[in-house]
Amino acid sequence: MNLLPHPAGRAGIFVAILAGLALPMISIAQTPPAENSAAESKNIPRLVETIHLKNVTAQRDMDELQTDLRNMFSMARVYAVPTQYAFSIRATPEDMEAAKKLIAELDQPHKAYRVTYTITELDNGKRTGSQRVALVVVAGEKSFMKQGNRVPIVTGMYNQETTKSNSQVQYLDVGLNIEANLDGDRLRSRVEQSTVSEEKSGIGMQDPVVRQTTIEATSDMTSGRTIVIGSLDIPGTSRHQEIEAVAEPVP
C-alpha cells in the first residue's frame, strides 16, 4: 500500500532544506538624519568682516559683484554698503578667504580712453573746414559734450489784463551735442548738430526754423585706429560732412 506524504510533511521538508542553506547577511547602512548635518553646519565657526572696494564706485558694478558673491558662496551672508563702497560678509574662514580673493580679482580700475571726434566739411570734394572734439570716456560709462547757444522760442500767449499780454518762452539748445559710451571693445556714439536757419516759421513770426542732423552709430574700436562713424550730404547744396572717431588709452 503506497502512502502519499501529507502536505504538511512536504512543507516541513522544504523548510528543512532552506535551513540548511547558508544565506548571506545583508547589512543596511543607516543614513544620519538631516538634523545632524544641520547641527554640524551650525557648529562651524563664522567670521564677520567688512571689505572696502578700491576701484568699484558705480552702483551697477556693486550689484554685479554682490550677485557673483552670493552665487559663489551660497552659505555666506553678503550685504552691500553703497555709501561706503564696501561689503559686509559673514562666512566660514574658507569662504571668507575665497571671497577676498574673488573681490581682489574683480575690483579693478576701469580702462579710460580719450575719444576724439573730427567733423570735416567738404564742398565739391574740397575740404572747407573741420571741428575736433575730445572726450575722456571710462569703459562702461558715458561722456557728454554740449556746445552752442540757447535759442528762445515763444510757445504761447495769454492776456493778463485787457491792456497787457505776456508770452510763454522755452529755450532750445542749438549747436553740437556728442555722447560717447564704451562697452567693451564697442564704441557707441551719438552726434547731434543743429543750426538756426534764416527762415522763419509760418506759425509764429518770431519762431525760428532749426535744422538738425543726428547720427547714432556703434562701431568696433581698435586703439589708435580712425573709424568713420557717419557721412552725409547736405540737401540743396554741394556740401558734404564726414564724422570720424579715434580712441587712445589714457595712461
Secondary structure, DSSP 8 states (H G I E B T S, - for coil): ------HHHHHHHHHHHHHHS------------HHHHHHHHHHS--EEEEEE-SS--SHHHHHHHHHHHHHH-TTSEEEEEGGGTEEEEEE-HHHHHHHHHHHHHH-----EEEEEEEEEEEETTEEEEEEEEEEEEETTSEEEEEEEEEEEEEEEEEESSSS-EEEEEEEEEEEEEEEEEEETTEEEEEEEEEEEEEEE-SS-TT-EEEEEEEEEEEEE--TT--EEEEEEE-TTSSEEEEEEEEEEE--
